[in-house]
Amino acid sequence: MSKPSIRETDESTLTAWLKSHNQPAFRAKQIRDWFFSKMAVSFDDMANVPKALREELAQDFTPCSLTPSTVLRADDGTVKWASELSDGAKVETVLIRAPERSTVCISTQVGCPVRCAFCESGRLGLVRNLKSVEIIDQVIIASHELGHRIDNVVVMGTGEPMFNLDNLIPALNYLCDMENGLGISARNITVSTSGIPNGIRRLADQHRPWNLALSLHAPNDKIRSQLIPEKNRHRIAEILAACTEYREATGRMITFEYVLIDGMNASEGNARDLARLAHLARAKVNLIPLNNGSTTWKAPSKEQCQQFLDILTASGLQATIRLRKGDKIKAACGQLVAKKSPEKPDTPPNEAKPPRRDKK
């Protein structure tokens, strides 16, 4: 039986544990301060806690729900962790450094049920959802690496976040909690989805100004059907209707994420069609030239990518091309691959619950 994480242990339980070990109650505040405010990843980090107590804590609790088994570092400062979970499954997390801010890209599932055709992350299918503490601890290890709290969080790693909202929403609330959490601004957190309308609406019902990014990748349903398998694919019109509700509930502009694939979705006509959709949704666009993966598809040339961008911006849209970082250590978009324990079979995702609409 695995030991509980200290970060998922509430204060009353920790106080009771301290009492049973003949420790003063004030130690609970010290311990929680280390693991909730100072982002400790080891009991040995707690400099003002006696060594004997640290050893006792280690017998009954784990200091972090993730154990990094592989750490890769790129020349551009990008860091990728492959971390082992308590059941032997692994999940990947990426720290992306930039002069103006540092960003951590976190996962919400081991594997992914959506299985986008160009993405390595879904090749295994879904293994399981991550628990809230496993989502939080990815932000903790990135912050620990930096030596200070991370500036920006993007939920763009392995998995479809809308299929794990029961664990993601409490994790995001903790990350934003100024008193008992990390105090990250909600406006510095972005949740990316392949387009699950019920999940988008449920997230909108939280009325938190988290950013929403839609992995659109096609300007029409015909092209999109070649990129996203039918089981978890929804009509673009249905997705955009949910995105409109999200914008109205949160006041946040939606971002279209659009992977550019040569010969598939990168023509001038595709650009004009995408511009019409983005204007309709009042969205901005983030273009992502395809990163090398396991498919035979390739990114368009730099000239083609720039031409596509020029068509969007000429129409009056806010649009950018994402700077490629971490591709040499397989840490770029679509390259994260989480390995599952051999004992764990694929299991179906928990369907996003329909939103509750409370009448006022």
N, C-alpha and C positions, 0 to 999 in steps of 0.2 A: 504493500500500500504506500503510495507516494505521500510525502509530507506536504502540508499546506504551505502556500507562499505567505511570507510575512506581510506582503502588500495586500493580500486578500483577507487578512485577519482583522476583524474590527477591534476597536479600542477596548470594549468590555471583555471580549474573549482574551485579548492580550493581558489586560489587567488581572483577570482571573488566573491566567497561567503564571504570571509573576507572583501572585499571592501564594499559589501552590508550590512555588519554588523559593519561598521565603525572601522575595525581593520586594523592595518598596514600590509603591504604586507610581511614583514620579518617573520611574524608568520607562513606563509606557509612552509618555510624551517624548522622552529622549529618543526611543527606538523609532517611533512614528516620524519624528522630525528627520532622522537620518534617511529613512526609506521613502518618505513622501515629499520632503522639502529639499533635502540634500542629494537625493537620487542615488543612494548607496546601492551597490550591487553585491556587496559582501558584508557579512557580519564584522569582519575585521576592519571595515571602513569606520566603524563607530569608535572614534578615538576616546570619547569620554565615558565609555561603558566598560566595566571591568571585564578582563579576559575570561574569567570563569563564567560570567553570564553569557558572553558571546558564544562560548563553547556549549552551554546548555541550550541556547536558542538554536544552534546549528543541529542539535540532536532531534529537535521537534519541528523545525520549520526550514524552508528553503529561502535563501535571501533573494532569489530571482527565479522566475518560472522558466527562463531561457538559459541554456548553457551553450555559449558560442563554441562550436566545434571547429569551424574554419573561419578565418578572417582574411579577406583579400583587400589589398590596397592598390589603387591606381595612381598613376603619376599626377593626375589632376586633383588629387585629394579625396576622391570618392572611396568610401569604405563599404564593403559588403560582408555581412555576417550570415553564416549558415548556423542556426542555433538549434540545438536538440531540446525537445520538450520532454515532459515527464514520461510519456508513453513511447519514446523513441522516435517519434516523427520529427521532421525537421522543417524549419521555416526560414525564409531569407528576409533580411532587412538591409536597407541601403541608406547611407549618409552621404549627402551631396553638398559639398562646400561651394560657396560663392562669396565674392567680396562683400556683398551687401547683406547676406543672410545664409544660414545653414538650414538645410531641409532634410528631414528623415522620411523615407518612403517605407510605409509599413504594410504588412499583410494582415488579412482577416480570416483566411482559411488555409489549411494545408491542402494544396492542390486547388483546382477551380472547376466548377461544374459547367461553365459556359463553353469552354473549349473553342475560343476564337481560332480560326484556321491559321493565322500568322503568329500566334503567341505560344511560346514554349511553356508558359505557366500552367496551362490547362491540359497538357498531354497526359498526365496521370488521372485526370478527372478529380473529383472531390474525395479527400480522405476524411477530413472532419473540420468543424468550425473551431476557431481559436476562442479560448475563454477571454473574458475582459482583461484579466491580469496579464495574459500572454500578449495581448494587443498593447497594453500600457507599457510593459517591460521592454518592448522594442524601442519606444521613445526614450526610456530610461537608459538603455545601453548606448544609444546614440548621444544622449546628453552627457553621459559619463565619459565618453570618448572625447567630447569637446571640452569638458571641464566646466560647462555651464549649461543652462537650460537651452534646449533646441529652440530655434526661432519659428520654424515652419514645419507643419506636418501634412503629408499627402498620403491619403489612404488609397494607394495605387499599386501596392504590391500584389502578391498572389491572392487570388480569391475574388469573389463577387460580394462586396460589402452589404448589398441589400438582402442577401441570403443569411446574414448573421447580425441583424440589427439588435437582437436581444442581448448580444454581448458588446457590439460596437457602440451603441448609444451610451451605456453606462461608462465605457472607456473614454469616449469623447467628453462626457460631462466631467469625469475626473481630470482629464487633461486641461480643461478650461477652469476648473474650480480654483478660485483665487486663495481660499482659506485652507483647504485640505488637499488640494491637488497641485498641479504644476503651474497653473495660472497662465496658460497659453491663450492668447486671444482667439476667440471663435473664428474671427475673420482670417486667421492664419492657419486654418485647418481646411483641407479640401478632401471631399469624398468623391471618388470616381466610380462610376457604374457603367455597365454595358447597356443599361436601359431596362430596368425592371420597374414598371409603372407603380405597382402597389408599394414597393419599397421606397421609391422616391416620395410618394404621398405620405407614407408613414414618417419618413425623415422630416418632411415639411411640417408635420404635425408637432414636431418638437419646438418649432418657432425659434430655433437657434441660428444665428447668421453664419453657419458653416458654408463654405463654398461647395457648389456641386459641379462636377465635371462629367459630361456625357461622352462616353467612348462611341462616337457615331460612326466614323470610318467609312461612310458611304452617303452619297446625296440622295439615294432612293432605295426602296425596299428590294429591288431586283439585285443590285450589286451587294447590298448588305446580306442577302440570303446566301451569297457565296463565301462570306467571311464569318458569319455566326450561325452555328447549327440551329435548327428549327426549335428544339426543345425549350430553349431559353431566349428565343428571339421574339421581339414584339414589333408591331408596325410602327414606323417612324411617327406617324400622326398621333398614335396613342402615347408614345413616349414624350413627345413634345407637349402634349396636353398636360401630362404630369409635371413636366419641367416648368410650365407656366404657373401651375399651382405652387410649385416650390418657390419660384421667384416672387410671387405675390405674398407668400407666407413669411418669407425671410428678408425680402428686399435685396437679395443677392443676384447678380447677373450670372447666368449659366455659361459655362465654357464647353464648347464642342472640342473634344479631342479627335484628331483625324490623322490616322496613320496613312502616309502616302506610299502607295504600292504601284510600281511601274506597270503599265498595261492593265491596271485594274480600276483605279479610282482617281487617277492623277491627270486627267486630260483637262483642256481648257473648258470644255463643256461641263465636266464634273465640278470645276471651280465655280462656274456661274450658277450651277444648280445648288451648290453648297451655300453660296452667298445668299441666294433667295431664302433658303431654310434658316440661316443664321439671322437674317433680318426679321423673318417671321417670328422667331423665338427670342429676339432681342438678345442674342448671344454673341460672345466673342469666340475666336477660333484659335486653337493651338495646333499647329501642324507638326507632325512627328514623322520624319523620314524613317522608313522601316529599318529596324536594326537587324543585323545578320542573325539568323536563327536556324531552325531545322527545316525550313521550307525552301523551295527553289525560287520563291519570289524575291525581288530586289527593290531597293529604293530607287526612285527616279534620280536623274542627275541633279547636281546642285542648281544648274540653270533651269531645269524643269520645275524644281521646288520653288525657286525664286519667282518664276513666271506664275505659278499657282498662287503664291502669296500676293503678288502684285494685282492679280485679278480681284482677290478678296478686298485688299485695302483700297483699290480704286473704286469699289462699290460703297465705300464709307465704313467698312467693318473694322473693328479692332482685331488684328490678327498677327500672330507671330509664328516663327519656326523654332521649335524647341532645340536648345543647344544640346548636342549629344555629349553625355558624360557617362563614364563607367562601362562603356561597351567592351573594353579590353578585358575586364574582369567579369563579363556577363552580368552586369548590374544595371543595364539600361532597360528602357521600356520594352516589355514583352520577353525579356531574357531570364527572369527569375524562375527557377525550377525548385520546388520543394520536394524532398524525397520522403516517401512514407515508410513506416515500419513494415517489414514483410508480413507481419501477422495481421495487419489492418487492411480489410477489403474496402473497396470503394463503397460509399454509402450515399444515398440521395440527399440533396440539400433540404434544409427546412425552408419551405416556401415562405416568402415574405408575407406577413400578416396584413390583411386589408386595414387601412387606416380607420381609426375611430373618429367619428365626427360628433363632438359634443355640441348640442344646441345651446345657444346662449340667449 
